[in-house]
Amino acid sequence: MQSTLSQYVKKRNGVPLGAKGSMRNMLLRSFGAPSFPVFWHYWNPIWGYYLSRNIMRPLSALVPMWLAVFTTFVVSGALHDLAVALVHWKPVLFFTPWFGCMGVLVIVSNKYALSYGFLAWPVRALLNILFILLSLALTYLVMQLVF
């Protein structure tokens, strides 16, 4: 059953859409997530709702879930690149590979059931930040090698 945006946000944030504390809850839940895939489960629930509804769910009916996840991350990155390109009025290709790299980390984390939920919140937050920074560093490295 498809949920509404309001239901989706409340499920992710624990508070209704636009409620006081919504941003705080999103940050606490996402950074304190017990794994990198769960980090993305909580991160930016409005964006996640539309990506899930319009990209990942339809794709997962046609391709393996790992490919639907990867493609969803790449599409999200491409849309971020497009937004920056429109602001700067020049082509941008940074977020697409970065988000693709994060998608790979999510897929690998899922495959090997990498979980650190037994650790204290600050350690989980640090690990989630490190995953983001690792993917960012890999993206910079690849961009330097390719361009």
Buried (B, 14 or more C-beta within 10 A) or exposed (E): EEEEEEBBBBEBBBBEBEEEEBEEBBBBBBBBBBBBBBBBBBBEBBEBBBBBBEBBEEBBEEEEEBBBBBBBBBBBBBBBBBEBEEEEEEEBBBBBBBBBBBBBBBBEBBEEEBBBEEBEEEEBBBBBEEBBEBBBEBBEEBEEEEE
